[in-house]
Amino acid sequence: MQVINDQSVLNQASAWGFSCERDLHNNWQIVPKLRTTSWKLQQNGDRWLLLVDGVAQVNLHEPEAIAFLQRRWSNRSERKAV
């Protein structure tokens, strides 16, 4: 199993076109560039917290966070191609 650090999550998110920004508490947040969707990933220690409509859903390890972002990126790409 490959070890992934937060910087890799941020680099991959940025490469796929997601916005990476810091919140008021200096934690990283990953959000879609188009703010029409209501989810975001927020750094929570060594994990990433998925929030939907501002409500915490699940804590993700780095590989899970990348898998979540990949799925969002793939879905968006498929819609644009149609």
Disulfide bonds with the S-S distance in Angstrom:
none
